[in-house]
Each structure stands twice: as C-alpha cells, then as structure tokens.
C-alpha cells in the first residue's frame, strides 16, 4: 500500500440540508470512516460563495504509520557467563519465522563459527550444533551480546535486519555498559563491524561503550564483519584480537 494517496473529490451539498460551517466537518468525517487517516485539503473558495454547493477538492490522504510491527531479539533470554573474558557485540538478530539461526551468528552466510575455532587451532564449527558452540565458548570464555533488544518496523519489514534500516527503528537498547560492569574477568570487547557512516545511533552507543572500556582498561576494537565471506586476512584480524593477551 502506498504511503500517500491523492484523491480528487467534489462534494455537492444542498445548503438547506447541510449548513456551510458543517460541510467541511462532514466531508472529513466521511473520509475518516474509510480507515485511520490523516487528512489535509484545499478548498475551492469561489464555491463557498455559491448558495447551493460546497466543493472540497484535492484531498490529500496520508496513511498513518501506526501499522508498526514489534520485533524482539531472537536470543533475548541468553545469559552471559560471569567468567567471560571476550565479549563480542553485534547489532540485532530478529525473532522471525524465516530466521534459521539457532544461536548467535548461526546464519548460513556468517563465518564467525569458522573464525573463532580457527584462531584457537580447533575444528571449524560452522554448521555444528548449538551445544558444540556453547561448549566452545565456555572453554575459551567468549560470549555474545547485541546492541539492540527490540525494534519497531513497517509491516512487511520484520525480517529486514540491515543495520542502516533498523538504526532509527530501535525501541529498546541493550544496556551493555551495565553488562560490562558485571563481568570482572573481561579483557577485550569487539564490535562486529568497522564502518559507521549509516548507523549514527549505533555509533553513539558504541562510542559510549568504547569510552567505558578504556576507562576500565579493557581493550576495545571494531572488526571486519564475520558475515558474507571468509578470507585469510579476515581470519588474521580476528585471530590477533582473540589472542591478544593470551599469547
């Protein structure tokens, strides 16, 4: 459905049936009956001087953007281990029917579960079970969180998790600074994206997180996204981050 419909309508009213001062109200009320609409109009002022009719023309109907859908994070109930030494921060993972991720970074086009084990000389876990991944992060004291807990999007956009789209659709942010303060063993924090040009709200949140980490002596780094492809230079970047202080 289009966001803007332009409807040109002419109403003829008998003055004795509908006094002039009520006609505009009657016309708007009738149109509102069609749905939840916001209306504006231009009126033929010459017609107002004619005794037998009132002409309402060029009615512009703006559909209200109140058909918003709330989408929560798919792993909202994930409990982060207090023993965590490495915290990996992403953006958002939607709880939608077509999302087949069974855990963080579980989509088919994401290679985090190759990058992580390879850094520690372990077997590739891409395609492994959730329990195998949980065992791995427990062993290496790695855990995950995302910037966003909930968004509201236009109907039909529920599965759109593109950062540039959802940046201004956030209705609830994760309080990561408070989370960091509950992790006494935390040594390093990373964000799974290097560029910030189209995510101003996320950028602001990350700047606050980075400053907090610096004040606590925790290493913070923005890394190349683990999504879309696997490459040796990406592996080297992630390995260097993960093994920082563990060599």
C-alpha positions as CSV (number, residue, x, y, z in Angstrom):
1,X,0.0,0.0,0.0
2,X,1.3,3.4,-0.9
3,X,2.1,5.9,1.9
4,X,0.4,8.7,0.1
5,X,-2.8,8.7,-1.9
6,X,-4.0,11.8,-3.7
7,X,-7.7,11.8,-4.1
8,X,-9.5,14.5,-6.0
9,X,-13.1,14.6,-4.9
10,X,-16.0,17.1,-5.4
11,X,-18.9,17.2,-3.0
12,X,-22.2,18.9,-3.8
13,X,-24.4,19.8,-0.8
14,X,-27.7,21.5,-0.5
15,X,-27.4,24.5,1.7
16,X,-30.6,23.8,3.5
17,X,-29.6,20.3,4.3
18,X,-26.0,20.9,5.3
19,X,-25.1,24.4,6.6
20,X,-21.9,25.6,5.2
21,X,-20.0,25.6,8.5
22,X,-20.7,21.9,9.0
23,X,-19.9,20.7,5.5
24,X,-16.1,20.5,5.9
25,X,-16.5,18.5,9.1
26,X,-19.0,16.1,7.4
27,X,-16.7,15.6,4.5
28,X,-13.7,14.8,6.7
29,X,-15.7,12.5,8.9
30,X,-16.9,10.5,6.0
31,X,-13.4,10.0,4.7
32,X,-12.1,9.0,8.1
33,X,-14.6,6.3,8.1
34,X,-12.6,4.6,5.4
35,X,-9.8,4.0,7.8
36,X,-7.3,5.6,10.2
37,X,-6.3,8.6,8.0
38,X,-4.7,11.9,8.4
39,X,-6.3,14.5,6.1
40,X,-5.5,17.8,4.6
41,X,-7.4,19.6,1.8
42,X,-7.6,22.6,-0.4
43,X,-11.0,24.2,-0.9
44,X,-12.5,26.0,-3.9
45,X,-13.1,29.3,-2.2
46,X,-15.3,30.6,-5.0
47,X,-17.6,27.7,-4.5
48,X,-18.1,28.8,-0.9
49,X,-19.9,31.9,-2.2
50,X,-22.4,29.8,-4.2
51,X,-25.6,29.2,-2.3
52,X,-26.3,25.6,-3.2
53,X,-23.0,23.7,-3.0
54,X,-19.6,23.3,-1.3
55,X,-16.7,21.9,-3.3
56,X,-14.0,20.0,-1.5
57,X,-11.1,19.3,-3.9
58,X,-7.6,17.9,-3.9
59,X,-8.0,15.9,-0.7
60,X,-4.6,14.5,0.2
61,X,-4.8,11.4,2.3
62,X,-1.7,10.5,4.4
63,X,-1.8,7.0,5.7
64,X,-0.8,7.0,9.4
65,X,2.3,5.0,10.1
66,X,0.6,3.2,13.0
67,X,0.8,-0.3,11.5
68,X,4.2,-0.9,13.0
69,X,5.4,-4.3,14.0
70,X,7.4,-5.0,17.1
71,X,10.3,-7.4,16.6
72,X,12.3,-8.7,19.5
73,X,15.8,-10.1,19.6
74,X,15.9,-13.8,18.9
75,X,18.2,-14.7,21.8
76,X,16.8,-12.2,24.3
77,X,17.0,-14.7,27.1
78,X,20.6,-15.6,26.6
79,X,22.5,-15.5,29.9
80,X,26.1,-14.3,29.6
81,X,28.7,-16.1,31.7
82,X,30.2,-14.1,34.5
83,X,33.5,-15.7,33.6
84,X,33.6,-14.1,30.2
85,X,36.9,-12.7,29.1
86,X,36.0,-11.8,25.5
87,X,32.7,-10.1,24.7
88,X,31.6,-10.0,21.0
89,X,29.0,-7.3,20.3
90,X,26.7,-7.4,17.2
91,X,23.7,-5.3,16.2
92,X,20.5,-7.3,16.1
93,X,19.1,-10.8,15.4
94,X,15.3,-10.7,14.7
95,X,12.9,-13.2,16.1
96,X,11.2,-14.0,12.8
97,X,9.8,-17.2,11.2
98,X,12.4,-17.2,8.4
99,X,15.4,-16.8,10.7
100,X,17.0,-20.2,10.9
101,X,19.8,-19.2,13.2
102,X,19.9,-21.5,16.3
103,X,22.4,-19.3,18.1
104,X,24.3,-16.1,17.6
105,X,25.9,-15.8,14.2
106,X,24.2,-19.0,13.0
107,X,23.1,-17.9,9.6
108,X,24.4,-19.7,6.6
109,X,26.3,-16.6,5.3
110,X,28.0,-15.9,8.5
111,X,31.5,-17.3,9.2
112,X,32.1,-16.5,12.8
113,X,32.0,-20.1,13.7
114,X,34.9,-20.8,11.4
115,X,36.9,-17.7,12.5
116,X,36.7,-18.4,16.2
117,X,37.8,-22.1,16.3
118,X,40.5,-21.5,13.7
119,X,42.0,-18.8,15.9
120,X,42.5,-21.4,18.6
121,X,43.6,-24.2,16.3
122,X,40.3,-26.0,16.7
123,X,37.9,-27.7,14.2
124,X,35.6,-25.5,12.2
125,X,32.2,-25.2,14.0
126,X,30.2,-23.7,11.1
127,X,27.2,-26.0,10.8
128,X,27.8,-27.6,14.3
129,X,25.2,-28.0,16.9
130,X,24.3,-25.3,19.4
131,X,25.7,-27.4,22.2
132,X,29.0,-27.7,20.5
133,X,29.2,-23.9,20.1
134,X,28.2,-23.4,23.8
135,X,30.9,-25.9,24.8
136,X,33.5,-23.9,22.8
137,X,32.7,-20.5,24.2
138,X,32.6,-21.9,27.7
139,X,36.1,-23.4,27.2
140,X,37.5,-20.1,25.8
141,X,35.4,-17.7,27.9
142,X,33.8,-16.0,25.0
143,X,30.3,-14.7,25.0
144,X,27.9,-12.6,22.9
145,X,25.5,-9.7,23.1
146,X,23.9,-7.2,20.7
147,X,23.3,-3.5,20.8
148,X,19.5,-3.8,20.3
149,X,16.8,-5.8,22.1
150,X,13.8,-4.6,20.2
151,X,12.7,-2.7,17.1
152,X,9.5,-1.5,15.5
153,X,9.3,-1.7,11.7
154,X,6.8,-1.2,9.0
155,X,4.6,-4.2,8.2
156,X,6.4,-6.5,5.8
157,X,9.9,-5.4,7.1
158,X,10.0,-7.8,10.1
159,X,12.9,-9.8,8.6
160,X,14.9,-6.7,7.5
161,X,17.9,-6.6,9.8
162,X,20.1,-4.4,7.7
163,X,21.9,-2.1,10.1
164,X,21.2,1.1,8.1
165,X,17.5,0.4,8.1
166,X,17.0,-0.6,11.8
167,X,19.3,2.1,13.2
168,X,16.3,4.5,13.7
169,X,13.8,1.8,14.4
170,X,15.1,0.9,17.9
171,X,12.6,0.9,20.8
172,X,14.9,-0.8,23.3
173,X,18.7,-0.8,23.5
174,X,20.7,-3.3,25.4
175,X,22.4,-1.8,28.4
176,X,25.9,-3.0,27.6
177,X,27.8,-0.7,29.9
178,X,25.9,-2.2,32.9
179,X,26.6,-5.6,31.5
180,X,30.3,-4.9,31.2
181,X,30.3,-3.9,34.9
182,X,29.1,-7.4,35.8
183,X,32.0,-9.2,34.1
184,X,35.0,-8.9,36.4
185,X,37.3,-11.0,34.2
186,X,36.5,-9.1,30.9
187,X,39.7,-8.4,28.9
188,X,38.5,-7.5,25.5
189,X,35.4,-6.3,23.7
190,X,34.8,-6.1,19.9
191,X,32.1,-4.9,17.6
192,X,31.4,-6.9,14.5
193,X,31.5,-4.0,12.1
194,X,34.2,-1.5,11.1
195,X,32.2,1.2,9.3
196,X,29.7,3.6,11.0
197,X,28.6,6.0,8.2
198,X,24.9,4.9,8.0
199,X,24.3,4.0,11.7
200,X,24.5,7.2,13.7
201,X,22.5,6.0,16.7
202,X,24.5,2.8,17.0
203,X,27.7,4.8,16.6
204,X,26.7,6.9,19.6
205,X,26.1,3.8,21.7
206,X,29.4,2.3,20.6
207,X,31.3,5.5,21.4
208,X,29.9,5.3,24.9
209,X,30.9,1.6,25.2
210,X,34.4,2.2,23.9
211,X,35.0,5.1,26.3
212,X,33.7,2.9,29.2
213,X,36.1,0.1,28.2
214,X,39.0,2.5,28.0
215,X,38.2,3.8,31.5
216,X,38.2,0.2,32.8
217,X,41.4,-0.8,31.0
218,X,39.5,-3.2,28.7
219,X,40.7,-3.5,25.0
220,X,38.0,-2.4,22.5
221,X,38.2,-3.0,18.8
222,X,35.9,-2.8,15.7
223,X,36.5,-5.8,13.5
224,X,35.6,-6.7,9.9
225,X,32.2,-8.3,9.9
226,X,32.2,-12.1,10.0
227,X,29.3,-12.2,7.5
228,X,29.3,-12.7,3.7
229,X,32.7,-14.3,3.2
230,X,35.7,-16.0,4.8
231,X,39.2,-14.9,3.9
232,X,42.7,-15.2,5.3
233,X,43.1,-11.5,6.1
234,X,39.9,-11.5,8.0
235,X,41.0,-14.6,9.9
236,X,44.3,-12.9,10.8
237,X,42.4,-9.9,12.1
238,X,40.1,-11.9,14.3
239,X,42.9,-14.2,15.5
240,X,45.0,-11.2,16.6
241,X,42.1,-9.8,18.5
242,X,41.1,-13.1,20.2
243,X,44.6,-14.0,21.2
244,X,45.6,-10.5,22.4
245,X,47.0,-11.1,25.9
246,X,46.7,-14.9,25.5
247,X,49.9,-15.5,23.6
